[in-house]
Amino acid sequence: MIAEDNAAQAARRVKMVVFDVDGTLTDGHIYMGSDGEAMKSFSARDGMGIALMHKAGLKSAIITGRQSKIVENRANELKISAIWQGCSDKRQAYIELKEKFSLTDAEVAYVGDDLNDLPLLLQAGLSCAVGDAMEEVKQHAAIIADHNGGNGAVRDIIEYILKQQGKWDSLVESFVAKPRVDELTQ
């Protein structure tokens, strides 16, 4: 994990993590069938990270340029707090998101991989890139994940945030202390 000096302080203020989808929550491959989008690949580790983040009291959102029933299904499965799809310019969705949840820029972490993510990376309090993000995106990210999009990058970033907020150890302990784990979807 590459993190700028000011990333730890910014991570402690985060109340919501906002994700791009293609190339961030997925590996960026879009499988098309005769009826349109047929399949996307999501990481179970990223899913567990999102579930842990929710358990720790943080919220989540998706802002993506594409429209996909697959993304809607995954977001519902993970209990993502809000989803905006079909956003060619993600800035309006970001404004609506902050208003809906009464958040400031400093309270938002944004995770992206490509050029259309730059406006939100430049505005969010904590800018995060997946390991295989475009170089121009990495240049503006306070955190760069060790893993690539769709392969654990989101989990890397969530763990970093939760560790900076002092919540990680108690989440791990909850798996050791309890014989049964409730409401965590991968």
ZIGISUL-V619367 format. One record per residue. N is the residue number from 1. RES is the residue in three letters. PHI is phi as a letter, one per 20 degrees, with the letter a starting at -180 (* if undefined). PSI is psi in whole degrees, -180 to 180 (* if undefined). D_FIRST is the distance of its C-alpha to the first C-alpha in whole Angstrom. Layout:
n & res & phi & psi & d_first
N & RES & PHI & PSI & D_FIRST
N & RES & PHI & PSI & D_FIRST
//
This chain:
n & res & phi & psi & d_first
1 & MET & * & 128 & 0
2 & ILE & d & 124 & 4
3 & ALA & c & 130 & 6
4 & GLU & f & 162 & 10
5 & ASP & g & -39 & 12
6 & ASN & e & -2 & 14
7 & ALA & f & -40 & 11
8 & ALA & f & -45 & 12
9 & GLN & f & -43 & 16
10 & ALA & f & -39 & 16
11 & ALA & f & -33 & 14
12 & ARG & f & -21 & 17
13 & ARG & e & -10 & 19
14 & VAL & f & 131 & 18
15 & LYS & d & -19 & 21
16 & MET & b & 140 & 20
17 & VAL & d & 127 & 17
18 & VAL & d & 132 & 19
19 & PHE & d & 139 & 18
20 & ASP & f & 169 & 19
21 & VAL & d & -73 & 20
22 & ASP & f & 117 & 21
23 & GLY & n & -9 & 18
24 & THR & d & -67 & 16
25 & LEU & e & -17 & 17
26 & THR & c & 173 & 19
27 & ASP & f & 2 & 18
28 & GLY & n & -10 & 21
29 & HIS & f & 137 & 24
30 & ILE & c & 114 & 27
31 & TYR & e & 119 & 30
32 & MET & d & 132 & 33
33 & GLY & d & -175 & 36
34 & SER & f & -22 & 40
35 & ASP & e & 12 & 39
36 & GLY & o & -150 & 36
37 & GLU & f & 126 & 32
38 & ALA & d & -30 & 33
39 & MET & a & 148 & 29
40 & LYS & c & 153 & 25
41 & SER & d & 123 & 23
42 & PHE & d & 151 & 21
43 & SER & e & 129 & 18
44 & ALA & f & -34 & 20
45 & ARG & f & -40 & 16
46 & ASP & f & -42 & 15
47 & GLY & f & -44 & 19
48 & MET & f & -39 & 19
49 & GLY & f & -43 & 16
50 & ILE & f & -42 & 18
51 & ALA & f & -42 & 21
52 & LEU & f & -40 & 19
53 & MET & g & -44 & 18
54 & HIS & f & -43 & 22
55 & LYS & f & -32 & 23
56 & ALA & e & -3 & 21
57 & GLY & n & 3 & 23
58 & LEU & e & 153 & 21
59 & LYS & d & 167 & 22
60 & SER & c & 157 & 21
61 & ALA & b & 159 & 22
62 & ILE & c & 134 & 23
63 & ILE & c & 116 & 24
64 & THR & c & 151 & 24
65 & GLY & f & -26 & 27
66 & ARG & e & 160 & 28
67 & GLN & d & 127 & 31
68 & SER & b & 128 & 30
69 & LYS & f & -33 & 32
70 & ILE & f & -45 & 29
71 & VAL & f & -42 & 27
72 & GLU & g & -44 & 29
73 & ASN & f & -45 & 30
74 & ARG & f & -41 & 26
75 & ALA & f & -42 & 26
76 & ASN & f & -42 & 29
77 & GLU & f & -39 & 28
78 & LEU & e & 0 & 24
79 & LYS & l & 42 & 26
80 & ILE & f & 134 & 25
81 & SER & f & -33 & 26
82 & ALA & b & 151 & 27
83 & ILE & b & 132 & 27
84 & TRP & c & 122 & 28
85 & GLN & d & 160 & 29
86 & GLY & m & 30 & 30
87 & CYS & e & 97 & 29
88 & SER & f & -34 & 29
89 & ASP & d & 111 & 29
90 & LYS & f & -7 & 26
91 & ARG & f & -40 & 27
92 & GLN & f & -42 & 30
93 & ALA & f & -39 & 28
94 & TYR & f & -42 & 26
95 & ILE & f & -47 & 29
96 & GLU & f & -40 & 31
97 & LEU & f & -49 & 28
98 & LYS & f & -41 & 27
99 & GLU & f & -47 & 31
100 & LYS & g & -38 & 31
101 & PHE & d & 9 & 29
102 & SER & l & 54 & 30
103 & LEU & d & 152 & 26
104 & THR & e & 165 & 26
105 & ASP & g & -41 & 23
106 & ALA & f & -22 & 21
107 & GLU & e & 4 & 21
108 & VAL & d & 133 & 19
109 & ALA & d & 137 & 16
110 & TYR & c & 135 & 16
111 & VAL & d & 122 & 14
112 & GLY & b & -178 & 15
113 & ASP & b & -18 & 15
114 & ASP & c & 176 & 19
115 & LEU & g & -36 & 21
116 & ASN & f & -8 & 23
117 & ASP & e & -15 & 20
118 & LEU & g & -44 & 20
119 & PRO & g & -40 & 23
120 & LEU & f & -34 & 21
121 & LEU & f & -37 & 17
122 & LEU & f & -20 & 20
123 & GLN & e & -35 & 21
124 & ALA & f & 153 & 19
125 & GLY & f & -32 & 18
126 & LEU & c & 112 & 14
127 & SER & e & 129 & 13
128 & CYS & c & 140 & 11
129 & ALA & c & 147 & 10
130 & VAL & f & 163 & 10
131 & GLY & g & -33 & 9
132 & ASP & d & 26 & 12
133 & ALA & f & 160 & 13
134 & MET & g & 146 & 16
135 & GLU & g & -38 & 16
136 & GLU & f & -31 & 18
137 & VAL & f & -45 & 15
138 & LYS & g & -35 & 12
139 & GLN & f & -25 & 14
140 & HIS & d & 11 & 15
141 & ALA & d & 134 & 12
142 & ALA & f & -27 & 10
143 & ILE & c & 134 & 7
144 & ILE & c & 120 & 6
145 & ALA & f & 153 & 5
146 & ASP & f & -33 & 5
147 & HIS & e & 161 & 8
148 & ASN & e & 165 & 11
149 & GLY & g & 137 & 14
150 & GLY & m & 4 & 16
151 & ASN & c & 33 & 14
152 & GLY & o & 1 & 12
153 & ALA & f & -43 & 9
154 & VAL & f & -41 & 12
155 & ARG & f & -43 & 11
156 & ASP & g & -48 & 7
157 & ILE & f & -43 & 8
158 & ILE & f & -45 & 12
159 & GLU & g & -43 & 11
160 & TYR & g & -49 & 9
161 & ILE & f & -49 & 12
162 & LEU & f & -36 & 14
163 & LYS & f & -41 & 13
164 & GLN & f & -29 & 13
165 & GLN & e & 0 & 17
166 & GLY & m & 23 & 18
167 & LYS & d & -16 & 18
168 & TRP & f & -50 & 16
169 & ASP & g & -41 & 19
170 & SER & f & -32 & 22
171 & LEU & f & -44 & 20
172 & VAL & f & -44 & 20
173 & GLU & f & -31 & 23
174 & SER & f & -26 & 25
175 & PHE & f & -29 & 24
176 & VAL & e & -40 & 26
177 & ALA & f & -29 & 29
178 & LYS & d & 137 & 30
179 & PRO & f & -16 & 32
180 & ARG & c & 136 & 31
181 & VAL & d & 126 & 28
182 & ASP & d & 147 & 30
183 & GLU & l & 36 & 28
184 & LEU & d & 113 & 25
185 & THR & d & 133 & 25
186 & GLN & e & * & 22
//
